[in-house]
Amino acid sequence: MPNARNNQGADMDISKVRELVKLVEESGIEELEVVHKDTTVRIQKTAAVTVSGASIAPAPAAALPAPLAPIPAAAAATPETAAPEADASRAKWKDVRSPIVGTYYRAPSPTSPNFVEVGDHISPGQTLCIVEAMKVMNEIEAEFGGTIKEILVENGSPVEAEGALFLVDPD
């Protein structure tokens, strides 16, 4: 974790800043800004952290999550003909992306059924999910028809503008 420079008037504890940095690193968001009393903390994955004008260098690469371990040979052993077929069909899949930054919801309310599930056939104009931005619920509609193959975001998770939400096998 980078060291913070002392900043007069900053009353936010450095441990709180570390928690915020960890939150940004572990989530799909690229930037977070928090205002507390007279202190502003802005954290960007690709830039320095700023605390009321005092910069903190970005976290070193060692602080980033480690890459996944290689798959053992026994687990990776599959028929060679199945892999190319799966890749060929997957190559034609299209993604549905979020047009805005916000929070992703699969259903209109916690007690309602999800708008779509994996395997559902969708039509153009059909509501797929909601992205909440600044307390406004924005329905995300399908721009094309097809079959939902993967849902890429967990319910209640933050999403970025242009972040992929679904993979769809188009009609």
Secondary structure, 3 states (H helix, E strand, C coil): CCCCCCCCCCCCCHHHHHHHHHHHHHCCCCEEEEEECCEEEEEECCCCEEECCEEECCCCHHHCCCCCCCCCHHHHCCCCCHHHHHHHHHHCCEEEECCCCEEEECCCCCCCCCCCCCCCEECCCCEEEEEEECCEEEEEECCCCEEEEEECCCCCCEECCCCEEEEEEEC
